[in-house]
Each structure stands twice: as structure tokens, then as C-alpha cells.
Amino acid sequence: MGSPTVVVLVILATVVLAPLMREYTDLRRSHGLSRIAAFGTTALVLPAFAMATVMSLPLAPHPAAHWTATVVVTMLAYSVATRAIVASASRAETAPSRRTTG
């Protein structure tokens, strides 16, 4: 692997990982999720990417359309899943307590 390839891979990794780390931090701070819950929620990007890749396979002969569809569907699926988890976590905080002892 040549030096230019490594540089491109580092740049791509930064472009992908930086927003995910910011999302993880936001889930911990703003929504009060535990480390494991925030990591698990952030890790949903992997199955979202897999689903998007499969859904965009018919566009494989057209690489630009294929990768555009993959990115758009990944972002959409990840956003929907993350917002559902955040909504569920915020409802749990406001739900009445079921404790029976005073």
C-alpha cells in the first residue's frame, strides 16, 4: 500500500469517525445514555451501511449513483434508528416510577 493510499484512508477515516465520536458524546451528555448504550446506538451505523449496500446493489453498474444511494440510505436508516432510541430513552425518564416502597 503506497503512501498516497494511506493518506486517503486516514482522511476518509477521519471524515467518518469524527461525526460518530461527536454523536457518541452527544448521546452521553444530552440524552444521558450510558457508555454501552451510546456505543451501541452509534454502532448502528454498521448495519445501516450493510442494509444500504444491499439496497443499492442494482445501481452497481453506475458507481457514482451506487455510492450516493449507499450514503443517503445509510444516513437515513441510522438517523431513524438513533432518533427512535433517543425518543425511547427520553420517555423512560418521564415515566412514573413503579417503585412500591416509599
Secondary structure, DSSP 8 states (H G I E B T S, - for coil): --HHHHHHHHHHHHHHHHHHHHHHHHHHHTT---HHHHHHHHTTHHHHHHHHHHHTGGGTTSHHHHHHHHHHHHHHHHHHHHHHHHHHHHHHHHS-------
